């Protein structure tokens, strides 16, 4: 089994171009073993060789990977095979058995499964973006990353950092200056704040793991001056091009939710959004994945996805992954 690599604007596997359509199943960290098997069976039937899932779960849920210890003022990591991080051993082992590669995302901008605001509020922060700047939060997050990368899979005996089943690591799901955990963004948060954090965390991952590709996991927002759309003007704190140019970032990610972002079902806007990211891919010389996209109904998907897919294929976009591969036994 081989590691996925980036070569120019393409992914490669065993020195061959690796084009793919993949999908997301964020919930594997809490899914039953049968549900994990069902997802991979469905993925194989649909010829989806890459799945993106989340490797974080913070809080006091029945399954938790990290929990705040108020006595020691630190995060406790739970390695238990039933209730903790050990569950991911099975998720990874079964992916390998199914011939599927996993993109693993290390935390969440949003408060689902704890995310950044769980760190920030417990470490005494008052702004969402202190996650990116406060030293003890960064140290705690790095400790978790180190723990994950150095984990020995009890089912395979392979350290996560040495496992080619893993396609790559993402720093966060959809990082922004603002979150959803009830605390605001500070007035000082801007694209430089997240850029510096991306540089720091991605370099830290590379210092431990030289095998795997690293990406931000962001929505692909641009920082173009003079534009008045938040996805283009840097307002959320993301500069797609600057982040992608960092030596420790191997591929770019972007998302696409035209309805949720206020563009309705406007295919003209969508095709421009895709084209702009292909242009960045080609200018910077690194592959880019449209790693989440969705519409609200089956009818809309049937009407619009073929138009989007046609451009994805003709434009040379490295890969795409839709949101999301649900199974009948799993809501979502």
C-alpha positions as CSV (number, residue, x, y, z in Angstrom):
1,X,0.0,0.0,0.0
2,X,1.3,3.4,-1.0
3,X,1.0,7.0,0.2
4,X,-0.9,9.5,-1.9
5,X,1.4,12.2,-3.2
6,X,1.0,15.5,-4.9
7,X,2.9,16.1,-8.2
8,X,2.2,19.5,-9.7
9,X,-1.5,20.0,-9.9
10,X,-2.3,16.3,-9.7
11,X,-2.5,13.7,-7.0
12,X,-0.5,10.5,-7.6
13,X,-0.7,7.0,-6.3
14,X,2.1,4.5,-7.1
15,X,3.5,7.1,-9.5
16,X,0.2,7.2,-11.5
17,X,-2.2,10.1,-11.7
18,X,-4.9,9.7,-9.1
19,X,-8.1,11.4,-10.1
20,X,-11.1,10.7,-7.9
21,X,-14.5,11.6,-6.8
22,X,-14.9,11.0,-3.1
23,X,-17.3,11.8,-0.3
24,X,-17.7,12.8,3.3
25,X,-18.9,10.8,6.3
26,X,-18.1,13.0,9.2
27,X,-19.8,10.8,11.7
28,X,-17.6,7.7,11.6
29,X,-16.0,8.5,14.9
30,X,-19.3,7.8,16.7
31,X,-20.7,5.2,14.3
32,X,-21.2,1.6,15.2
33,X,-18.8,-0.9,13.6
34,X,-21.7,-2.1,11.3
35,X,-22.3,1.5,10.2
36,X,-18.6,1.9,9.4
37,X,-18.8,-1.2,7.3
38,X,-22.0,0.0,5.6
39,X,-20.4,3.3,4.6
40,X,-17.3,1.6,3.1
41,X,-19.5,-0.9,1.3
42,X,-21.5,1.9,-0.2
43,X,-18.4,3.9,-1.1
44,X,-17.0,0.9,-2.9
45,X,-20.2,0.4,-4.9
46,X,-20.2,4.0,-5.9
47,X,-16.5,3.9,-6.8
48,X,-15.5,6.5,-4.2
49,X,-11.8,5.7,-3.3
50,X,-11.4,8.6,-0.8
51,X,-13.6,9.5,2.2
52,X,-13.2,12.5,4.4
53,X,-14.0,12.1,8.1
54,X,-13.4,13.8,11.4
55,X,-10.9,12.7,14.0
56,X,-12.0,14.9,16.9
57,X,-14.7,14.8,19.6
58,X,-14.5,17.2,22.5
59,X,-16.7,17.3,25.5
60,X,-18.7,15.1,27.9
61,X,-20.5,13.0,25.3
62,X,-20.8,9.2,25.7
63,X,-18.0,9.0,23.1
64,X,-15.2,11.6,23.6
65,X,-11.6,12.0,22.5
66,X,-10.8,15.1,24.6
67,X,-12.4,16.5,27.7
68,X,-11.5,19.5,29.9
69,X,-10.1,18.6,33.3
70,X,-11.0,21.6,35.5
71,X,-8.7,20.4,38.3
72,X,-5.5,20.3,36.1
73,X,-6.7,23.0,33.6
74,X,-5.7,20.7,30.7
75,X,-7.4,18.5,28.1
76,X,-7.6,14.8,29.0
77,X,-7.3,12.5,26.0
78,X,-9.4,9.3,26.0
79,X,-7.8,6.4,24.1
80,X,-10.5,3.9,24.9
81,X,-11.4,1.5,22.1
82,X,-15.2,1.8,22.9
83,X,-15.7,5.4,24.0
84,X,-12.5,7.2,22.8
85,X,-9.9,7.7,20.1
86,X,-9.4,4.0,19.9
87,X,-12.6,3.8,17.8
88,X,-10.6,5.3,15.0
89,X,-8.4,2.2,14.8
90,X,-11.4,0.3,13.4
91,X,-12.3,3.2,11.1
92,X,-8.8,3.2,9.6
93,X,-8.4,-0.6,9.5
94,X,-11.7,-1.1,7.7
95,X,-10.9,1.6,5.2
96,X,-7.7,-0.2,4.4
97,X,-9.6,-3.5,4.0
98,X,-12.0,-1.7,1.6
99,X,-9.2,-0.1,-0.4
100,X,-10.3,3.4,0.7
101,X,-8.1,6.3,1.6
102,X,-9.1,8.7,4.5
103,X,-8.8,12.5,4.7
104,X,-8.8,13.1,8.5
105,X,-9.8,16.5,9.9
106,X,-8.3,17.4,13.3
107,X,-10.8,20.0,14.7
108,X,-13.8,22.0,13.8
109,X,-14.5,25.7,13.4
110,X,-18.1,25.0,14.4
111,X,-19.2,23.8,17.8
112,X,-20.4,20.4,16.6
113,X,-18.4,17.8,18.5
114,X,-16.8,20.6,20.6
115,X,-14.5,22.2,18.1
116,X,-12.4,25.3,18.6
117,X,-14.7,27.0,21.0
118,X,-14.4,24.1,23.4
119,X,-10.7,24.9,23.7
120,X,-11.2,28.7,23.7
121,X,-13.9,28.9,26.4
122,X,-12.2,26.3,28.7
123,X,-8.9,28.1,28.4
124,X,-10.5,31.4,29.4
125,X,-10.8,33.0,26.0
126,X,-13.6,35.4,25.1
127,X,-13.2,35.4,21.3
128,X,-13.5,32.5,18.8
129,X,-10.2,33.5,17.1
130,X,-8.1,33.2,20.3
131,X,-8.0,29.6,19.2
132,X,-5.5,30.7,16.6
133,X,-3.4,33.0,18.8
134,X,-3.5,32.0,22.5
135,X,-0.3,30.1,23.4
136,X,-1.8,27.6,25.8
137,X,-4.6,26.7,23.4
138,X,-2.0,26.2,20.6
139,X,0.0,24.0,22.9
140,X,-3.0,21.9,23.8
141,X,-4.0,21.5,20.2
142,X,-0.5,20.5,19.2
143,X,-0.4,18.0,22.0
144,X,-3.6,16.4,20.6
145,X,-2.1,16.4,17.1
146,X,1.1,14.7,18.3
147,X,-1.0,12.1,20.2
148,X,-3.0,11.3,17.1
149,X,-0.1,11.2,14.7
150,X,1.9,8.9,17.1
151,X,-1.0,6.6,17.9
152,X,-0.3,3.0,17.4
153,X,-3.3,1.3,15.7
154,X,-4.1,-1.6,18.0
155,X,-5.7,-3.5,15.1
156,X,-2.8,-3.1,12.5
157,X,0.2,-2.2,14.6
158,X,0.9,0.8,12.3
159,X,1.4,4.3,13.7
160,X,-1.1,6.7,12.2
161,X,1.8,8.8,10.9
162,X,3.1,5.8,9.0
163,X,-0.2,4.5,7.7
164,X,-0.8,4.9,3.9
165,X,-4.5,4.3,4.4
166,X,-4.5,7.9,5.5
167,X,-4.6,10.3,2.5
168,X,-3.7,13.3,4.5
169,X,-4.5,15.6,7.5
170,X,-6.6,18.7,7.6
171,X,-6.0,21.4,10.2
172,X,-9.6,22.2,10.7
173,X,-13.1,21.9,9.2
174,X,-13.9,25.3,7.7
175,X,-11.7,27.6,9.8
176,X,-12.9,31.2,10.1
177,X,-12.5,34.2,12.4
178,X,-16.0,33.5,13.7
179,X,-17.6,30.3,14.9
180,X,-21.0,29.0,16.2
181,X,-20.2,28.4,19.9
182,X,-21.7,31.7,21.2
183,X,-18.5,33.7,21.5
184,X,-17.7,36.4,18.9
185,X,-14.8,37.1,16.6
186,X,-12.4,39.8,17.8
187,X,-12.1,43.0,15.8
188,X,-8.4,42.2,15.2
189,X,-9.0,38.9,13.4
190,X,-8.0,39.0,9.8
191,X,-6.4,36.8,7.1
192,X,-2.9,37.2,8.7
193,X,-4.1,35.6,11.9
194,X,-5.3,32.4,10.2
195,X,-2.4,32.4,7.8
196,X,0.1,32.4,10.7
197,X,-1.8,29.7,12.4
198,X,-1.9,27.6,9.3
199,X,1.8,28.0,8.8
200,X,2.5,27.1,12.4
201,X,0.3,24.0,12.7
202,X,1.1,22.6,9.3
203,X,4.8,22.9,9.9
204,X,4.3,21.2,13.3
205,X,2.5,18.3,11.6
206,X,5.4,18.0,9.1
207,X,7.9,17.9,11.9
208,X,6.3,14.7,13.1
209,X,4.9,13.1,9.9
210,X,6.8,13.4,6.6
211,X,4.6,10.8,4.9
212,X,1.3,12.5,4.6
213,X,-0.2,15.4,2.7
214,X,-1.5,18.4,4.7
215,X,-4.3,20.8,3.8
216,X,-6.2,23.5,5.7
217,X,-9.7,22.0,5.3
218,X,-11.1,25.5,4.6
219,X,-14.0,26.7,2.4
220,X,-11.6,28.3,-0.1
221,X,-12.5,31.9,0.6
222,X,-10.4,34.5,-1.3
223,X,-8.8,37.7,-0.1
224,X,-9.4,39.9,-3.2
225,X,-9.4,43.7,-2.5
226,X,-12.3,45.7,-3.9
227,X,-14.8,42.9,-3.9
228,X,-18.0,43.0,-1.8
229,X,-18.9,39.4,-1.4
230,X,-17.7,37.8,1.8
231,X,-16.5,34.7,0.1
232,X,-14.1,36.8,-2.0
233,X,-13.1,39.8,0.2
234,X,-11.2,38.2,3.1
235,X,-13.9,39.0,5.6
236,X,-14.0,35.5,7.2
237,X,-10.2,35.5,7.7
238,X,-9.2,33.1,5.0
239,X,-6.8,33.9,2.1
240,X,-7.0,30.8,0.0
241,X,-4.0,31.7,-2.3
242,X,-1.7,32.8,0.5
243,X,-2.4,29.7,2.5
244,X,-1.9,27.4,-0.5
245,X,1.5,28.9,-1.2
246,X,2.9,27.8,2.2
247,X,5.5,25.1,1.8
248,X,3.9,23.0,4.5
249,X,0.5,23.0,2.7
250,X,0.4,20.3,0.0
251,X,-3.1,20.8,-1.5
252,X,-6.0,23.2,-1.4
253,X,-9.5,22.6,-0.3
254,X,-12.7,24.5,-1.1
255,X,-16.4,24.0,-0.4
256,X,-19.5,25.0,-2.3
257,X,-23.0,25.6,-0.8
258,X,-24.6,28.2,-3.0
259,X,-27.9,28.1,-1.2
260,X,-26.4,28.5,2.2
261,X,-24.1,31.2,1.0
262,X,-26.9,33.3,-0.5
263,X,-26.4,32.5,-4.2
264,X,-29.5,30.3,-4.5
265,X,-29.3,28.0,-7.5
266,X,-27.2,30.3,-9.7
267,X,-25.0,28.0,-11.8
268,X,-23.2,31.0,-13.3
269,X,-21.9,31.9,-9.9
270,X,-21.0,28.3,-9.1
271,X,-19.1,27.8,-12.3
272,X,-17.1,30.9,-11.7
273,X,-16.3,29.8,-8.1
274,X,-15.0,26.5,-9.4
275,X,-13.0,28.2,-12.2
276,X,-11.4,30.6,-9.8
277,X,-10.1,27.7,-7.7
278,X,-8.8,25.9,-10.8
279,X,-7.0,29.1,-11.7
280,X,-5.4,29.2,-8.3
281,X,-4.5,25.5,-8.5
282,X,-2.7,26.1,-11.8
283,X,-1.0,29.3,-10.8
284,X,0.3,28.0,-7.6
285,X,1.1,24.5,-8.9
286,X,-0.6,22.4,-6.2
287,X,-3.7,20.2,-6.5
288,X,-7.1,21.5,-5.3
289,X,-10.1,19.5,-4.1
290,X,-13.7,20.6,-4.1
291,X,-14.1,18.6,-0.9
292,X,-17.6,19.5,0.2
293,X,-20.5,20.6,-2.0
294,X,-24.2,20.2,-1.6
295,X,-27.7,21.3,-2.5
296,X,-30.9,21.0,-0.4
297,X,-33.0,18.6,-2.4
298,X,-32.7,15.6,-4.7
299,X,-34.4,17.5,-7.5
300,X,-31.9,20.4,-7.3
301,X,-28.9,17.9,-7.2
302,X,-30.2,16.1,-10.3
303,X,-30.6,19.4,-12.1
304,X,-27.4,21.1,-11.2
305,X,-24.7,18.5,-10.3
306,X,-24.2,17.4,-14.0
307,X,-23.5,21.0,-14.9
308,X,-21.0,21.4,-12.1
309,X,-19.4,18.0,-12.8
310,X,-18.9,18.8,-16.4
311,X,-16.7,21.8,-15.5
312,X,-14.9,19.9,-12.7
313,X,-13.9,17.3,-15.3
314,X,-13.0,19.5,-18.2
315,X,-11.2,22.2,-16.1
316,X,-8.5,19.9,-14.7
317,X,-9.6,20.3,-11.1
318,X,-7.6,17.6,-9.2
319,X,-10.6,16.0,-7.4
320,X,-13.9,16.4,-5.7
321,X,-15.9,15.0,-2.9
322,X,-19.6,15.5,-2.2
323,X,-21.5,16.1,1.0
324,X,-22.4,13.5,2.0
325,X,-22.5,9.8,1.9
326,X,-25.4,9.0,4.3
327,X,-26.6,5.5,5.1
328,X,-30.0,4.3,6.1
329,X,-28.9,3.5,9.7
330,X,-27.4,6.9,10.1
331,X,-29.1,10.3,10.2
332,X,-27.2,13.1,8.4
